[in-house]
Amino acid sequence: MKNTLVVALISIVLLASCAKDKAPDPFLIKKNRIGLLTDSTQVKDIDAIFSSDSVVRFIAGDEFIGSVNTIEVFEKGGKKLLDISPRESLDSTSVIASVRILDQRYKTDKNITALSTFKDIKDAYKISKVDNLINVIVVSVNEINASFTIDKKELPASMRFDMEMNIDPIQIPEKAKIKYFMLHW
C-alpha cells in the first residue's frame, strides 16, 4: 500500500513538472511577440524584462514636442540588441509601437534574422508591399507585422534613382542584404 502511494505521488510530481509551460525563447520573433516583449507590454515593464541587460532612455528635451523617444537595449557587454519605440512619449503606461531588431540572434520561426537576404524573406513569407523611398526600399510582410529596409545600393543602378518607380519584388536581387529589420504593433 505504501509503495503504491509513493509511486502515485512521484507520478503526480513528474506530470505536474512536465505540464508547466517552458519560458519563451528570448530571441524568437512572432507576429505579436519578440522574446518576452509583446504587443501589450508597457514601457514601465521593459526594465524588468531586460533586467540582466542595460536599458537606455533618451529624452528629447522638450516634453511639449510630443515626439516618440526611443528606448535602447544593450547587453551588459555593450552590444546593442534592440531599439524600442513607445506609442506615446513620456508615458510609462504606453505600449510599444515598433521594435528595431539589431542583434542577429533574434529570429522568426522561419529563421529570418537581421543577417538574412531578400531571397530568405521571399522564400519564407509572402511579400505584402514594397515602398520606394529616397535611399532605401521597404519590404513589408503583414504575416508577422514586419518591415525590412534594404539600401538602394543593393539594387541595380537603373532602379536606384527613380523614386516614382513601382518596384516589384521580382526586381529585387535575391542577394540584397537587410539594412534594418523592424516589427510594428
C-alpha positions as CSV (number, residue, x, y, z in Angstrom):
1,M,0.0,0.0,0.0
2,K,2.8,2.4,0.9
3,N,4.6,1.6,-2.3
4,T,1.5,2.4,-4.4
5,L,1.1,5.7,-2.6
6,V,4.8,6.6,-3.1
7,V,4.6,5.7,-6.8
8,A,1.4,7.8,-7.2
9,L,3.0,10.8,-5.5
10,I,6.1,10.6,-7.7
11,S,3.9,10.3,-10.8
12,I,1.9,13.4,-9.9
13,V,5.0,15.4,-9.3
14,L,6.5,14.3,-12.6
15,L,3.3,15.1,-14.5
16,A,3.0,18.5,-12.8
17,S,6.6,19.4,-13.7
18,C,6.1,18.3,-17.3
19,A,2.9,20.3,-17.7
20,K,4.5,23.6,-16.8
21,D,5.0,25.9,-19.8
22,K,8.5,26.5,-20.9
23,A,9.7,30.0,-20.8
24,P,9.5,31.7,-24.2
25,D,12.7,31.8,-26.3
26,P,14.1,35.3,-25.5
27,F,15.2,35.6,-29.2
28,L,12.1,34.3,-31.0
29,I,10.1,36.7,-33.2
30,K,6.4,36.1,-33.8
31,K,3.6,38.4,-35.0
32,N,2.8,39.9,-31.6
33,R,5.9,38.9,-29.7
34,I,9.7,39.4,-29.7
35,G,11.2,37.2,-26.9
36,L,9.5,38.4,-23.8
37,L,8.1,41.6,-25.3
38,T,4.6,41.5,-26.6
39,D,2.3,44.0,-28.3
40,S,0.7,44.7,-24.9
41,T,4.0,45.3,-23.0
42,Q,4.1,48.7,-21.3
43,V,7.1,50.9,-21.2
44,K,7.3,50.6,-17.4
45,D,7.8,46.8,-17.8
46,I,10.9,47.0,-20.1
47,D,13.4,47.3,-17.2
48,A,12.0,44.1,-15.6
49,I,12.0,42.2,-18.9
50,F,15.6,43.2,-19.6
51,S,16.8,43.1,-16.0
52,S,20.1,41.4,-17.0
53,D,20.8,44.0,-19.8
54,S,21.2,47.8,-19.9
55,V,18.1,49.9,-20.9
56,V,18.9,53.4,-22.0
57,R,16.2,56.0,-22.4
58,F,16.8,59.2,-24.4
59,I,14.5,62.1,-23.6
60,A,14.3,64.6,-26.4
61,G,14.4,67.6,-24.1
62,D,11.1,69.2,-24.7
63,E,8.1,67.4,-23.3
64,F,5.8,69.7,-25.3
65,I,7.0,68.4,-28.7
66,G,5.4,65.0,-28.2
67,S,8.0,63.2,-30.2
68,V,8.4,59.5,-29.5
69,N,11.6,58.7,-27.6
70,T,13.5,55.6,-28.5
71,I,14.5,53.1,-25.7
72,E,17.7,51.3,-26.5
73,V,18.6,47.8,-25.1
74,F,22.2,46.7,-24.7
75,E,23.8,43.6,-23.4
76,K,26.0,44.0,-20.4
77,G,29.0,43.6,-22.7
78,G,27.8,46.7,-24.7
79,K,26.3,45.0,-27.8
80,K,23.1,46.8,-28.9
81,L,20.1,44.4,-29.1
82,L,17.0,46.4,-29.8
83,D,15.6,49.9,-30.4
84,I,12.1,50.2,-28.9
85,S,9.7,53.0,-29.8
86,P,6.7,53.5,-27.5
87,R,3.4,54.6,-28.9
88,E,3.3,57.7,-26.6
89,S,6.4,59.6,-25.5
90,L,7.0,60.2,-21.8
91,D,4.2,57.8,-20.7
92,S,5.2,54.8,-18.7
93,T,1.9,53.1,-19.4
94,S,2.2,53.4,-23.1
95,V,2.6,50.2,-25.1
96,I,5.3,49.5,-27.7
97,A,4.7,50.8,-31.3
98,S,7.7,49.3,-33.0
99,V,10.9,47.4,-32.3
100,R,14.1,47.6,-34.5
101,I,16.0,44.3,-34.3
102,L,19.7,44.8,-34.3
103,D,21.1,41.5,-32.9
104,Q,21.3,38.6,-35.3
105,R,20.3,36.1,-32.6
106,Y,16.7,37.4,-32.9
107,K,15.0,35.2,-35.5
108,T,11.5,34.4,-36.7
109,D,10.1,30.9,-36.5
110,K,11.1,30.7,-40.2
111,N,14.8,31.6,-39.4
112,I,14.7,35.2,-40.7
113,T,17.3,37.4,-38.9
114,A,18.9,40.8,-39.3
115,L,21.6,39.0,-41.5
116,S,19.0,37.5,-43.9
117,T,18.9,38.3,-47.6
118,F,15.8,39.2,-49.7
119,K,15.8,35.7,-51.0
120,D,15.4,34.4,-47.4
121,I,12.5,36.7,-46.8
122,K,10.8,35.9,-50.1
123,D,11.2,32.1,-49.6
124,A,9.8,32.3,-46.0
125,Y,6.9,34.9,-46.3
126,K,4.5,36.4,-48.8
127,I,5.7,40.0,-49.6
128,S,2.8,42.4,-48.9
129,K,4.2,45.6,-50.3
130,V,7.4,47.3,-51.5
131,D,7.8,51.0,-50.8
132,N,10.3,53.0,-52.9
133,L,11.9,55.8,-50.7
134,I,14.9,58.1,-51.3
135,N,17.8,55.9,-50.3
136,V,16.1,52.6,-49.4
137,I,13.2,50.3,-50.2
138,V,11.0,48.9,-47.5
139,V,9.7,45.4,-47.9
140,S,6.6,44.8,-45.8
141,V,5.4,41.3,-44.6
142,N,2.0,41.6,-42.9
143,E,2.1,38.0,-41.7
144,I,4.5,39.0,-38.9
145,N,3.9,42.8,-38.9
146,A,7.5,43.3,-40.1
147,S,9.3,45.6,-42.5
148,F,12.7,45.0,-43.9
149,T,14.7,48.0,-45.1
150,I,17.1,47.4,-48.0
151,D,19.6,50.0,-49.1
152,K,19.2,51.1,-52.7
153,K,22.9,50.3,-53.2
154,E,21.9,46.7,-53.2
155,L,19.6,47.3,-56.3
156,P,20.7,47.6,-59.9
157,A,21.8,51.1,-61.0
158,S,18.7,51.6,-63.1
159,M,16.5,51.3,-60.0
160,R,18.4,53.5,-57.5
161,F,17.4,57.0,-58.5
162,D,13.8,56.8,-59.7
163,M,11.6,57.3,-56.7
164,E,8.5,57.2,-58.8
165,M,9.3,53.7,-60.0
166,N,7.0,50.9,-58.7
167,I,9.3,48.2,-57.6
168,D,8.0,44.7,-57.9
169,P,9.5,42.0,-55.6
170,I,10.7,40.1,-58.6
171,Q,13.0,43.1,-59.5
172,I,14.9,42.9,-56.2
173,P,18.1,40.9,-56.3
174,E,17.9,37.8,-54.2
175,K,21.3,38.5,-52.6
176,A,20.2,42.0,-51.4
177,K,21.0,42.4,-47.7
178,I,18.7,43.7,-45.0
179,K,19.8,47.1,-43.6
180,Y,17.1,47.3,-40.9
181,F,14.5,44.8,-39.6
182,M,11.5,46.2,-37.7
183,L,8.3,44.9,-36.2
184,H,5.3,47.2,-35.9
185,W,2.4,46.7,-33.5
